[in-house]
Amino acid sequence: MGKKKTKKVILSALILCVCIALVGLLVKQAMWREKSTNQRLDIIFNNTLDHKKVFDMMVNVESGDGSFSYIRSAGQMKDDTPFAIASITKMFTTAVIFNLVDSGQLSFNDKLDQFFDPNLIAGLHVYKESDRTGNITIEQLISQTSGLPDYYTEKGHNGTSFEAEILKKDTSIDFEQILSRSKQLEAHFINGDEGKAYYSDLNFELLGRIAEQVTGEPLEDLYKKYIIKPLNLKSTYLSKPDSLFVPIHIGKEPVHRPMAISSQGASGGMISNSTDLMKFLKAFFHGELFSPANITNVNWNKIQYFPLQYGKGMMRVKMSRLMSPFFPAPEILGHSGSSGSFAFYCPSRDLFIVGTMNQTEKNPFQLIYQMLDSVD
């Protein structure tokens, strides 16, 4: 057999294999779509709960009008179990800030030096030997465009981060310690530098303090005033050192970190359950908590965690089919947390999804997109 003929035979065989594979895939997709929505969601849920990395789960999916609802829990989780929502707390803090802006108590253009003693905040934002801390605005804090370092994930003079410390043992950190650790770190860019963003818990710790100073009320009361009472949330509160909630898995080990979580306040200290979190998420995007103008025409910027973008207290994820070849990944808006928690809205499908994988070593985005794609 000649070389040309051999190549043609090999090419024909490859084409045949590809065709067979495509037919098989189409058949599988057809069989998948024959199942009910709840059956598909159950399969995804059960496959994710692998008992190797994911031991506890809670997922709540609802349509915007409430005509569809799916809720499942497993492991330590029940449908109404309180859990640490971690950085989803930032959306609660954002809702408070929006209310203060709406009422004229704050402006997005207000600067840090209007709220803090210069000596207290000096050295937080040093970039190329220039201290720009006082010029950082509310807008830059809430959009993660301040350039401030992140004390939570970045290593200080002791060679470790706060995140690494609490993975080993439960420990607390107060506001002054947060500032002290942050001053050991370098800023990442000039605040407000166009197109740049860097995710930092410090931004929201500062926002929490500003809200308290402007109102003269503790953050806990502000959450109650603007969110918890208006929505009649029964299981949502700012964590305290003696708060009870389901332990979070760090790898295979379930650990309880009440001191650490209660320390994180405005950036990650809230406890909630699936019902309350769904109420909050819907109210946030339906304009029930603040003027909808606050979340229109949001300027999104990439942060250090691919493929996340950030803007106005929210994360955004949107991937092309090239980046997500096995299932669509349309725009979702909301927030995730380091505990495996998530709360997102998909505008194109008018679907809301909240829950937790209760695992620090597993991100929820594959689960989120698989579930959204499986709802008819």
TORKOL-4160 file (C-alpha; in steps of 0.2 Angstrom, whole numbers, padded with zeros to 4 digits, m for minus):
376
<pt num="1" X="0000" Y="0000" Z="0000"/>
<pt num="2" X="0007" Y="0017" Z="m0005"/>
<pt num="3" X="0010" Y="0031" Z="0008"/>
<pt num="4" X="m0004" Y="0042" Z="0000"/>
<pt num="5" X="m0016" Y="0028" Z="0001"/>
<pt num="6" X="m0011" Y="0024" Z="0019"/>
<pt num="7" X="m0013" Y="0042" Z="0024"/>
<pt num="8" X="m0031" Y="0042" Z="0017"/>
<pt num="9" X="m0035" Y="0026" Z="0026"/>
<pt num="10" X="m0029" Y="0034" Z="0043"/>
<pt num="11" X="m0038" Y="0050" Z="0039"/>
<pt num="12" X="m0054" Y="0041" Z="0035"/>
<pt num="13" X="m0053" Y="0031" Z="0051"/>
<pt num="14" X="m0050" Y="0046" Z="0062"/>
<pt num="15" X="m0065" Y="0055" Z="0054"/>
<pt num="16" X="m0076" Y="0039" Z="0057"/>
<pt num="17" X="m0070" Y="0039" Z="0075"/>
<pt num="18" X="m0075" Y="0057" Z="0077"/>
<pt num="19" X="m0092" Y="0054" Z="0070"/>
<pt num="20" X="m0095" Y="0040" Z="0081"/>
<pt num="21" X="m0090" Y="0050" Z="0096"/>
<pt num="22" X="m0101" Y="0064" Z="0091"/>
<pt num="23" X="m0116" Y="0053" Z="0088"/>
<pt num="24" X="m0113" Y="0045" Z="0105"/>
<pt num="25" X="m0112" Y="0062" Z="0113"/>
<pt num="26" X="m0128" Y="0067" Z="0105"/>
<pt num="27" X="m0137" Y="0051" Z="0111"/>
<pt num="28" X="m0131" Y="0054" Z="0129"/>
<pt num="29" X="m0137" Y="0072" Z="0128"/>
<pt num="30" X="m0154" Y="0067" Z="0121"/>
<pt num="31" X="m0155" Y="0054" Z="0135"/>
<pt num="32" X="m0150" Y="0067" Z="0148"/>
<pt num="33" X="m0163" Y="0079" Z="0142"/>
<pt num="34" X="m0176" Y="0065" Z="0143"/>
<pt num="35" X="m0174" Y="0065" Z="0162"/>
<pt num="36" X="m0184" Y="0078" Z="0172"/>
<pt num="37" X="m0176" Y="0094" Z="0179"/>
<pt num="38" X="m0176" Y="0087" Z="0197"/>
<pt num="39" X="m0168" Y="0070" Z="0191"/>
<pt num="40" X="m0154" Y="0080" Z="0182"/>
<pt num="41" X="m0151" Y="0091" Z="0197"/>
<pt num="42" X="m0150" Y="0076" Z="0209"/>
<pt num="43" X="m0138" Y="0067" Z="0198"/>
<pt num="44" X="m0126" Y="0082" Z="0198"/>
<pt num="45" X="m0128" Y="0084" Z="0216"/>
<pt num="46" X="m0124" Y="0066" Z="0220"/>
<pt num="47" X="m0109" Y="0066" Z="0208"/>
<pt num="48" X="m0102" Y="0082" Z="0217"/>
<pt num="49" X="m0104" Y="0074" Z="0234"/>
<pt num="50" X="m0089" Y="0062" Z="0231"/>
<pt num="51" X="m0085" Y="0060" Z="0250"/>
<pt num="52" X="m0066" Y="0063" Z="0245"/>
<pt num="53" X="m0066" Y="0082" Z="0245"/>
<pt num="54" X="m0085" Y="0086" Z="0246"/>
<pt num="55" X="m0093" Y="0079" Z="0262"/>
<pt num="56" X="m0107" Y="0091" Z="0265"/>
<pt num="57" X="m0117" Y="0101" Z="0253"/>
<pt num="58" X="m0132" Y="0112" Z="0252"/>
<pt num="59" X="m0139" Y="0119" Z="0236"/>
<pt num="60" X="m0155" Y="0130" Z="0233"/>
<pt num="61" X="m0160" Y="0134" Z="0215"/>
<pt num="62" X="m0175" Y="0146" Z="0211"/>
<pt num="63" X="m0182" Y="0154" Z="0196"/>
<pt num="64" X="m0185" Y="0173" Z="0198"/>
<pt num="65" X="m0204" Y="0171" Z="0199"/>
<pt num="66" X="m0203" Y="0157" Z="0211"/>
<pt num="67" X="m0212" Y="0145" Z="0199"/>
<pt num="68" X="m0197" Y="0133" Z="0200"/>
<pt num="69" X="m0188" Y="0128" Z="0216"/>
<pt num="70" X="m0175" Y="0114" Z="0220"/>
<pt num="71" X="m0166" Y="0112" Z="0237"/>
<pt num="72" X="m0155" Y="0097" Z="0242"/>
<pt num="73" X="m0143" Y="0095" Z="0257"/>
<pt num="74" X="m0132" Y="0081" Z="0263"/>
<pt num="75" X="m0119" Y="0077" Z="0276"/>
<pt num="76" X="m0119" Y="0088" Z="0291"/>
<pt num="77" X="m0131" Y="0100" Z="0281"/>
<pt num="78" X="m0149" Y="0101" Z="0282"/>
<pt num="79" X="m0160" Y="0112" Z="0271"/>
<pt num="80" X="m0161" Y="0125" Z="0286"/>
<pt num="81" X="m0143" Y="0122" Z="0293"/>
<pt num="82" X="m0134" Y="0139" Z="0297"/>
<pt num="83" X="m0117" Y="0140" Z="0289"/>
<pt num="84" X="m0103" Y="0152" Z="0287"/>
<pt num="85" X="m0106" Y="0162" Z="0271"/>
<pt num="86" X="m0089" Y="0169" Z="0271"/>
<pt num="87" X="m0086" Y="0182" Z="0258"/>
<pt num="88" X="m0104" Y="0183" Z="0252"/>
<pt num="89" X="m0104" Y="0194" Z="0268"/>
<pt num="90" X="m0097" Y="0208" Z="0256"/>
<pt num="91" X="m0114" Y="0209" Z="0247"/>
<pt num="92" X="m0122" Y="0212" Z="0264"/>
<pt num="93" X="m0110" Y="0226" Z="0268"/>
<pt num="94" X="m0112" Y="0232" Z="0250"/>
<pt num="95" X="m0131" Y="0234" Z="0253"/>
<pt num="96" X="m0128" Y="0244" Z="0269"/>
<pt num="97" X="m0116" Y="0256" Z="0259"/>
<pt num="98" X="m0129" Y="0258" Z="0245"/>
<pt num="99" X="m0142" Y="0263" Z="0258"/>
<pt num="100" X="m0130" Y="0276" Z="0266"/>
<pt num="101" X="m0126" Y="0283" Z="0248"/>
<pt num="102" X="m0145" Y="0283" Z="0244"/>
<pt num="103" X="m0149" Y="0293" Z="0260"/>
<pt num="104" X="m0135" Y="0305" Z="0257"/>
<pt num="105" X="m0124" Y="0300" Z="0272"/>
<pt num="106" X="m0111" Y="0294" Z="0261"/>
<pt num="107" X="m0105" Y="0297" Z="0243"/>
<pt num="108" X="m0095" Y="0286" Z="0232"/>
<pt num="109" X="m0082" Y="0300" Z="0230"/>
<pt num="110" X="m0079" Y="0301" Z="0249"/>
<pt num="111" X="m0061" Y="0298" Z="0253"/>
<pt num="112" X="m0053" Y="0288" Z="0268"/>
<pt num="113" X="m0045" Y="0304" Z="0275"/>
<pt num="114" X="m0063" Y="0310" Z="0279"/>
<pt num="115" X="m0066" Y="0296" Z="0291"/>
<pt num="116" X="m0050" Y="0291" Z="0299"/>
<pt num="117" X="m0036" Y="0299" Z="0309"/>
<pt num="118" X="m0022" Y="0300" Z="0296"/>
<pt num="119" X="m0010" Y="0292" Z="0309"/>
<pt num="120" X="m0021" Y="0277" Z="0310"/>
<pt num="121" X="m0021" Y="0273" Z="0291"/>
<pt num="122" X="m0005" Y="0280" Z="0286"/>
<pt num="123" X="0005" Y="0267" Z="0276"/>
<pt num="124" X="m0009" Y="0256" Z="0271"/>
<pt num="125" X="m0007" Y="0261" Z="0253"/>
<pt num="126" X="0011" Y="0264" Z="0248"/>
<pt num="127" X="0015" Y="0262" Z="0230"/>
<pt num="128" X="0033" Y="0266" Z="0223"/>
<pt num="129" X="0037" Y="0275" Z="0240"/>
<pt num="130" X="0021" Y="0286" Z="0238"/>
<pt num="131" X="0008" Y="0285" Z="0252"/>
<pt num="132" X="m0009" Y="0287" Z="0243"/>
<pt num="133" X="m0020" Y="0280" Z="0257"/>
<pt num="134" X="m0030" Y="0296" Z="0261"/>
<pt num="135" X="m0036" Y="0298" Z="0243"/>
<pt num="136" X="m0044" Y="0281" Z="0242"/>
<pt num="137" X="m0063" Y="0283" Z="0238"/>
<pt num="138" X="m0078" Y="0273" Z="0244"/>
<pt num="139" X="m0080" Y="0268" Z="0225"/>
<pt num="140" X="m0063" Y="0261" Z="0225"/>
<pt num="141" X="m0065" Y="0251" Z="0241"/>
<pt num="142" X="m0082" Y="0243" Z="0235"/>
<pt num="143" X="m0076" Y="0239" Z="0218"/>
<pt num="144" X="m0059" Y="0232" Z="0224"/>
<pt num="145" X="m0050" Y="0245" Z="0213"/>
<pt num="146" X="m0040" Y="0253" Z="0228"/>
<pt num="147" X="m0024" Y="0243" Z="0225"/>
<pt num="148" X="m0024" Y="0239" Z="0243"/>
<pt num="149" X="m0015" Y="0223" Z="0248"/>
<pt num="150" X="m0024" Y="0208" Z="0256"/>
<pt num="151" X="m0019" Y="0204" Z="0274"/>
<pt num="152" X="m0029" Y="0188" Z="0273"/>
<pt num="153" X="m0020" Y="0179" Z="0259"/>
<pt num="154" X="m0003" Y="0189" Z="0258"/>
<pt num="155" X="0012" Y="0185" Z="0269"/>
<pt num="156" X="0017" Y="0198" Z="0282"/>
<pt num="157" X="0034" Y="0200" Z="0291"/>
<pt num="158" X="0031" Y="0183" Z="0300"/>
<pt num="159" X="0031" Y="0174" Z="0284"/>
<pt num="160" X="0013" Y="0168" Z="0284"/>
<pt num="161" X="m0004" Y="0175" Z="0280"/>
<pt num="162" X="m0019" Y="0176" Z="0291"/>
<pt num="163" X="m0027" Y="0163" Z="0280"/>
<pt num="164" X="m0013" Y="0151" Z="0283"/>
<pt num="165" X="m0014" Y="0154" Z="0302"/>
<pt num="166" X="m0032" Y="0150" Z="0304"/>
<pt num="167" X="m0030" Y="0134" Z="0293"/>
<pt num="168" X="m0019" Y="0128" Z="0307"/>
<pt num="169" X="m0029" Y="0134" Z="0322"/>
<pt num="170" X="m0044" Y="0145" Z="0327"/>
<pt num="171" X="m0037" Y="0163" Z="0330"/>
<pt num="172" X="m0044" Y="0180" Z="0330"/>
<pt num="173" X="m0039" Y="0197" Z="0323"/>
<pt num="174" X="m0045" Y="0214" Z="0327"/>
<pt num="175" X="m0046" Y="0230" Z="0316"/>
<pt num="176" X="m0030" Y="0237" Z="0323"/>
<pt num="177" X="m0020" Y="0221" Z="0319"/>
<pt num="178" X="m0028" Y="0220" Z="0302"/>
<pt num="179" X="m0021" Y="0238" Z="0299"/>
<pt num="180" X="m0004" Y="0233" Z="0306"/>
<pt num="181" X="m0002" Y="0217" Z="0295"/>
<pt num="182" X="m0008" Y="0227" Z="0280"/>
<pt num="183" X="0005" Y="0240" Z="0282"/>
<pt num="184" X="0018" Y="0227" Z="0281"/>
<pt num="185" X="0013" Y="0224" Z="0263"/>
<pt num="186" X="0015" Y="0234" Z="0247"/>
<pt num="187" X="0000" Y="0241" Z="0237"/>
<pt num="188" X="m0002" Y="0233" Z="0220"/>
<pt num="189" X="m0006" Y="0248" Z="0209"/>
<pt num="190" X="m0011" Y="0267" Z="0211"/>
<pt num="191" X="m0029" Y="0267" Z="0217"/>
<pt num="192" X="m0041" Y="0269" Z="0203"/>
<pt num="193" X="m0029" Y="0265" Z="0190"/>
<pt num="194" X="m0040" Y="0261" Z="0175"/>
<pt num="195" X="m0044" Y="0243" Z="0171"/>
<pt num="196" X="m0035" Y="0236" Z="0187"/>
<pt num="197" X="m0043" Y="0228" Z="0202"/>
<pt num="198" X="m0036" Y="0217" Z="0216"/>
<pt num="199" X="m0047" Y="0207" Z="0228"/>
<pt num="200" X="m0043" Y="0212" Z="0246"/>
<pt num="201" X="m0053" Y="0209" Z="0262"/>
<pt num="202" X="m0046" Y="0225" Z="0269"/>
<pt num="203" X="m0057" Y="0235" Z="0257"/>
<pt num="204" X="m0072" Y="0229" Z="0265"/>
<pt num="205" X="m0065" Y="0230" Z="0283"/>
<pt num="206" X="m0063" Y="0248" Z="0280"/>
<pt num="207" X="m0081" Y="0250" Z="0273"/>
<pt num="208" X="m0088" Y="0242" Z="0288"/>
<pt num="209" X="m0079" Y="0254" Z="0299"/>
<pt num="210" X="m0084" Y="0269" Z="0289"/>
<pt num="211" X="m0102" Y="0263" Z="0290"/>
<pt num="212" X="m0101" Y="0262" Z="0309"/>
<pt num="213" X="m0093" Y="0279" Z="0310"/>
<pt num="214" X="m0105" Y="0288" Z="0299"/>
<pt num="215" X="m0121" Y="0281" Z="0308"/>
<pt num="216" X="m0114" Y="0279" Z="0325"/>
<pt num="217" X="m0121" Y="0261" Z="0325"/>
<pt num="218" X="m0112" Y="0245" Z="0326"/>
<pt num="219" X="m0111" Y="0234" Z="0310"/>
<pt num="220" X="m0122" Y="0221" Z="0317"/>
<pt num="221" X="m0136" Y="0233" Z="0320"/>
<pt num="222" X="m0134" Y="0240" Z="0302"/>
<pt num="223" X="m0136" Y="0223" Z="0295"/>
<pt num="224" X="m0152" Y="0221" Z="0305"/>
<pt num="225" X="m0159" Y="0238" Z="0300"/>
<pt num="226" X="m0156" Y="0237" Z="0282"/>
<pt num="227" X="m0157" Y="0219" Z="0278"/>
<pt num="228" X="m0162" Y="0206" Z="0291"/>
<pt num="229" X="m0178" Y="0215" Z="0298"/>
<pt num="230" X="m0185" Y="0221" Z="0281"/>
<pt num="231" X="m0183" Y="0204" Z="0274"/>
<pt num="232" X="m0188" Y="0195" Z="0290"/>
<pt num="233" X="m0172" Y="0184" Z="0289"/>
<pt num="234" X="m0173" Y="0171" Z="0304"/>
<pt num="235" X="m0156" Y="0163" Z="0303"/>
<pt num="236" X="m0144" Y="0177" Z="0297"/>
<pt num="237" X="m0133" Y="0186" Z="0309"/>
<pt num="238" X="m0115" Y="0193" Z="0311"/>
<pt num="239" X="m0105" Y="0179" Z="0319"/>
<pt num="240" X="m0098" Y="0180" Z="0337"/>
<pt num="241" X="m0085" Y="0169" Z="0345"/>
<pt num="242" X="m0098" Y="0158" Z="0353"/>
<pt num="243" X="m0109" Y="0156" Z="0337"/>
<pt num="244" X="m0114" Y="0139" Z="0332"/>
<pt num="245" X="m0113" Y="0134" Z="0314"/>
<pt num="246" X="m0108" Y="0118" Z="0304"/>
<pt num="247" X="m0089" Y="0115" Z="0304"/>
<pt num="248" X="m0080" Y="0118" Z="0288"/>
<pt num="249" X="m0070" Y="0105" Z="0279"/>
<pt num="250" X="m0051" Y="0109" Z="0276"/>
<pt num="251" X="m0047" Y="0095" Z="0265"/>
<pt num="252" X="m0054" Y="0079" Z="0274"/>
<pt num="253" X="m0054" Y="0087" Z="0291"/>
<pt num="254" X="m0070" Y="0096" Z="0298"/>
<pt num="255" X="m0064" Y="0111" Z="0308"/>
<pt num="256" X="m0073" Y="0124" Z="0318"/>
<pt num="257" X="m0066" Y="0142" Z="0317"/>
<pt num="258" X="m0079" Y="0154" Z="0326"/>
<pt num="259" X="m0065" Y="0166" Z="0332"/>
<pt num="260" X="m0058" Y="0168" Z="0315"/>
<pt num="261" X="m0074" Y="0170" Z="0306"/>
<pt num="262" X="m0081" Y="0182" Z="0319"/>
<pt num="263" X="m0065" Y="0192" Z="0317"/>
<pt num="264" X="m0069" Y="0195" Z="0298"/>
<pt num="265" X="m0084" Y="0205" Z="0301"/>
<pt num="266" X="m0088" Y="0216" Z="0286"/>
<pt num="267" X="m0078" Y="0205" Z="0274"/>
<pt num="268" X="m0083" Y="0188" Z="0279"/>
<pt num="269" X="m0091" Y="0186" Z="0296"/>
<pt num="270" X="m0110" Y="0182" Z="0292"/>
<pt num="271" X="m0119" Y="0166" Z="0296"/>
<pt num="272" X="m0135" Y="0162" Z="0286"/>
<pt num="273" X="m0145" Y="0147" Z="0279"/>
<pt num="274" X="m0151" Y="0143" Z="0262"/>
<pt num="275" X="m0169" Y="0150" Z="0264"/>
<pt num="276" X="m0162" Y="0167" Z="0271"/>
<pt num="277" X="m0148" Y="0168" Z="0258"/>
<pt num="278" X="m0160" Y="0165" Z="0244"/>
<pt num="279" X="m0172" Y="0179" Z="0250"/>
<pt num="280" X="m0157" Y="0191" Z="0252"/>
<pt num="281" X="m0150" Y="0187" Z="0234"/>
<pt num="282" X="m0167" Y="0190" Z="0226"/>
<pt num="283" X="m0170" Y="0206" Z="0236"/>
<pt num="284" X="m0152" Y="0212" Z="0231"/>
<pt num="285" X="m0155" Y="0210" Z="0212"/>
<pt num="286" X="m0174" Y="0214" Z="0212"/>
<pt num="287" X="m0170" Y="0232" Z="0220"/>
<pt num="288" X="m0179" Y="0229" Z="0236"/>
<pt num="289" X="m0165" Y="0234" Z="0247"/>
<pt num="290" X="m0158" Y="0250" Z="0239"/>
<pt num="291" X="m0160" Y="0260" Z="0223"/>
<pt num="292" X="m0157" Y="0248" Z="0208"/>
<pt num="293" X="m0147" Y="0262" Z="0200"/>
<pt num="294" X="m0132" Y="0257" Z="0212"/>
<pt num="295" X="m0130" Y="0240" Z="0202"/>
<pt num="296" X="m0133" Y="0247" Z="0184"/>
<pt num="297" X="m0119" Y="0250" Z="0172"/>
<pt num="298" X="m0107" Y="0242" Z="0183"/>
<pt num="299" X="m0088" Y="0243" Z="0178"/>
<pt num="300" X="m0081" Y="0226" Z="0179"/>
<pt num="301" X="m0063" Y="0223" Z="0181"/>
<pt num="302" X="m0053" Y="0206" Z="0182"/>
<pt num="303" X="m0046" Y="0202" Z="0199"/>
<pt num="304" X="m0032" Y="0190" Z="0203"/>
<pt num="305" X="m0043" Y="0174" Z="0203"/>
<pt num="306" X="m0047" Y="0169" Z="0186"/>
<pt num="307" X="m0060" Y="0170" Z="0178"/>
<pt num="308" X="m0068" Y="0181" Z="0191"/>
<pt num="309" X="m0072" Y="0200" Z="0188"/>
<pt num="310" X="m0077" Y="0212" Z="0202"/>
<pt num="311" X="m0088" Y="0228" Z="0202"/>
<pt num="312" X="m0098" Y="0237" Z="0215"/>
<pt num="313" X="m0097" Y="0223" Z="0229"/>
<pt num="314" X="m0101" Y="0209" Z="0217"/>
<pt num="315" X="m0092" Y="0195" Z="0207"/>
<pt num="316" X="m0095" Y="0192" Z="0189"/>
<pt num="317" X="m0091" Y="0176" Z="0179"/>
<pt num="318" X="m0094" Y="0174" Z="0161"/>
<pt num="319" X="m0085" Y="0161" Z="0150"/>
<pt num="320" X="m0085" Y="0158" Z="0131"/>
<pt num="321" X="m0089" Y="0141" Z="0124"/>
<pt num="322" X="m0071" Y="0139" Z="0121"/>
<pt num="323" X="m0067" Y="0141" Z="0139"/>
<pt num="324" X="m0081" Y="0130" Z="0144"/>
<pt num="325" X="m0083" Y="0117" Z="0130"/>
<pt num="326" X="m0094" Y="0105" Z="0140"/>
<pt num="327" X="m0108" Y="0116" Z="0146"/>
<pt num="328" X="m0113" Y="0134" Z="0143"/>
<pt num="329" X="m0106" Y="0147" Z="0156"/>
<pt num="330" X="m0117" Y="0163" Z="0154"/>
<pt num="331" X="m0115" Y="0178" Z="0165"/>
<pt num="332" X="m0118" Y="0175" Z="0183"/>
<pt num="333" X="m0117" Y="0189" Z="0196"/>
<pt num="334" X="m0116" Y="0187" Z="0215"/>
<pt num="335" X="m0102" Y="0181" Z="0226"/>
<pt num="336" X="m0093" Y="0166" Z="0232"/>
<pt num="337" X="m0083" Y="0163" Z="0248"/>
<pt num="338" X="m0068" Y="0153" Z="0254"/>
<pt num="339" X="m0079" Y="0141" Z="0264"/>
<pt num="340" X="m0086" Y="0134" Z="0247"/>
<pt num="341" X="m0101" Y="0145" Z="0249"/>
<pt num="342" X="m0110" Y="0153" Z="0234"/>
<pt num="343" X="m0124" Y="0165" Z="0229"/>
<pt num="344" X="m0126" Y="0170" Z="0211"/>
<pt num="345" X="m0140" Y="0176" Z="0199"/>
<pt num="346" X="m0140" Y="0171" Z="0181"/>
<pt num="347" X="m0149" Y="0186" Z="0172"/>
<pt num="348" X="m0151" Y="0177" Z="0155"/>
<pt num="349" X="m0160" Y="0162" Z="0163"/>
<pt num="350" X="m0168" Y="0172" Z="0177"/>
<pt num="351" X="m0161" Y="0159" Z="0190"/>
<pt num="352" X="m0154" Y="0161" Z="0207"/>
<pt num="353" X="m0143" Y="0148" Z="0215"/>
<pt num="354" X="m0136" Y="0148" Z="0233"/>
<pt num="355" X="m0128" Y="0135" Z="0244"/>
<pt num="356" X="m0111" Y="0129" Z="0250"/>
<pt num="357" X="m0099" Y="0114" Z="0247"/>
<pt num="358" X="m0093" Y="0118" Z="0264"/>
<pt num="359" X="m0075" Y="0114" Z="0258"/>
<pt num="360" X="m0060" Y="0127" Z="0257"/>
<pt num="361" X="m0051" Y="0116" Z="0244"/>
<pt num="362" X="m0066" Y="0116" Z="0231"/>
<pt num="363" X="m0073" Y="0130" Z="0221"/>
<pt num="364" X="m0091" Y="0129" Z="0216"/>
<pt num="365" X="m0092" Y="0136" Z="0198"/>
<pt num="366" X="m0093" Y="0119" Z="0189"/>
<pt num="367" X="m0107" Y="0114" Z="0200"/>
<pt num="368" X="m0116" Y="0131" Z="0198"/>
<pt num="369" X="m0115" Y="0130" Z="0179"/>
<pt num="370" X="m0120" Y="0112" Z="0178"/>
<pt num="371" X="m0135" Y="0115" Z="0188"/>
<pt num="372" X="m0140" Y="0131" Z="0179"/>
<pt num="373" X="m0139" Y="0122" Z="0162"/>
<pt num="374" X="m0150" Y="0108" Z="0168"/>
<pt num="375" X="m0165" Y="0118" Z="0173"/>
<pt num="376" X="m0177" Y="0119" Z="0158"/>
